């Protein structure tokens, strides 16, 4: 029987560039404190899916193979309203109006699942790549990762698991990414973070 999934309840809208530092620090701590509970929620939900009862959140890179298949089968979309599309245009530079915004977005369920999978992926990385640590990006303000929790190692780049997995979910929704991509992301970033 399919378990009911509890969508993640964010503490406030995530507008990282607009947050003051105390809000960003609160979110950073909140995010860290949610990891284990959200991984448990995700694990039970996946294991209640036919064909995935034996999936084990054992923090191994191989666990990402089946998890990628599961996510690929569970990405859903919702229709964007004309008001939403116009709102996107109104917050963008004039030249952006030449770009056609899709009339769909990933669903709120998919966003929540993506955050949970990002948390799991971050733990797989930390348990298998020595020396990875969390930090909050505080500069430059122009960074795409500004005021967000990221993993970093010896390399110069940082890994933002939530941004990476939400981008992957959009790729699945567009039909441009397959189930194998989750494991590929691990392999790619495992190399980047130690160089």
N, C-alpha and C positions, 0 to 999 in steps of 0.2 A: 504494500500500500504506500502510495506517494506521501511523504512527509510534507507538512506545511512548512514553507520557507518564510523566515522572518526577514523582511527587507531591512537593510541597515538604516539606522536612524542617525543621520548626521547631526552634530550639535547646532549647526547653523549653515546657511548657504556658503558654499566654498568659492569665494571671490578673493583669491589669494593676494592679488595686487592691491585690493582695496582694504584688506584687513589691517588693523593696527598690530603691532608686535605682540601685545598680550593675547589677542585673539589667535594669532598664528601659533604662539607657544601653547595655548590651551589646546588647539586642534592637534598639534604635534604629540602632546602627552596623551590626549584622548585616543588618537590613532594607535599609539604604542599599546595602550591598555586594552584595545579592542581585538588585537591580533588573535590571541588564543581562542576567545569566545567565537569570533567569526569563522575561524578555521573549523571549529567543532560544528557550527551551524552548517557550513558548506559541506563538510564530510557526511553528516547525517542526511542532508538533502540529496547529495549525489548517490549515496548508498541506497536510498529509497527509490532510485530510478532503475527500471528493468534493464538488466544487462550490466549494471555498474555496482551491484551489491557487494562485490569483492574488492572494489577500489579501496586502496589503503593510503591514507594521508601520512605516509611514512617518511616524508621529507627527502626522498631520493629523486634524482633527476629522472629516473625511469617512470616515476609516478606521474610525471607531466605528460607522458605519451597518452595515457588513457584520459587524463583530465582535459587535454586538448580536444580529444574526440567528443567528450561530454559537452564542453563549452560550445564547440562547433554545432552540435545538435540542439543547443538551448538558447542561442542568441535570438532575441525577438525584437521587433521594431514597433514603433507607434507612428501614427500620422502627425505631422507638424501642422499646426494651424497657420493660416495666413498672417495672423497677428504675431505668432512666434517668428516667422520668417522675416516680417517687417522689423521686428524688434532686433533681430540679428543685424540686418542692414543698417538700422539707425545707430548702432554702436560701432559700426565699421567705417573705415575711410571711404570716400566717394568712389574710388576705383574699384572697390569690392562689389559694387552693384552690378558689374559686368559678369560676376560669377553666379552661376545658377546654384542656389542652395537646394539640396534634395528636399522633397516633400515628406520625408520620413526621418526619424531619429531612432537611436536604439532605445528600447523601453527602459522604464525605471527599474524593472526587475533585472534586466541585463546590466545596467549600471551597478546595481548592488552586487550581483554575482561577480562582476568584473573586479570590484573592490575586494571582495573576499578572495578571489583567485589571486589577485595581486598580493594580498597579505600572505597567502600560502606560498606563492613563488618567492617572495622576499625571504621567507623562512627556509625554503629549500636552498636558496643561495647562501644564506648565512651559515647553514649547517654543513655545506659542502665546499665553501670557498673561505679559506682561513683569512682572518683579519678584516672582514667586512663589518662596518659600523653604520649606525643611523646618524643622521644629522638633519637639521633644517637649513635649507639654503637661505641665507640672509643678504647676499649680494651676488651679482648686481641685480637691481630691481627689474631690469629688462629680461632677466633669465626666465625661460619657460617653467623653471622649477622653483621660482621665487616663493619663499615661505612654505614650502612643501617638504614632507618627510622623504628623504632619499637615502639610499645605501651608497657608501663609497669605500674604496679599497686603496690599493697602491696607485692605480691609474689616475689620470686627470679628469675623467668623466664620472658623473654620478648617475645612478640608476633610480629612476622614479617609477616604481612598480605600478602604481595606479594609472599614471598617464600611458605607460606602455601597454597595459592590458586593455584599457578602454579603447586605445587606438587599434589594438588587435581585434576587439569586438566589432568596431566599425568596419574593419577589413572583412570580417566574416559576413557582416550584413550586406556589404557591397558585392560579395562574391569573389573578392580578390585574395583572400587568405584562407588556408585550409587548416585541418585539425593538427597537422604536424608542426605548425608555426609556433606553438607554445614551447615545445622542446627546443626548437631552433632559437627562440629568443633567449632561453637559458644558456645555451651553448655559446651564442654570440656574446652575451653580456658577461659570462664567466671569463671569457678571454679579455674583454675590454677592461674589466675592473681590476685585473691583476697586472696589466701592462704598465 
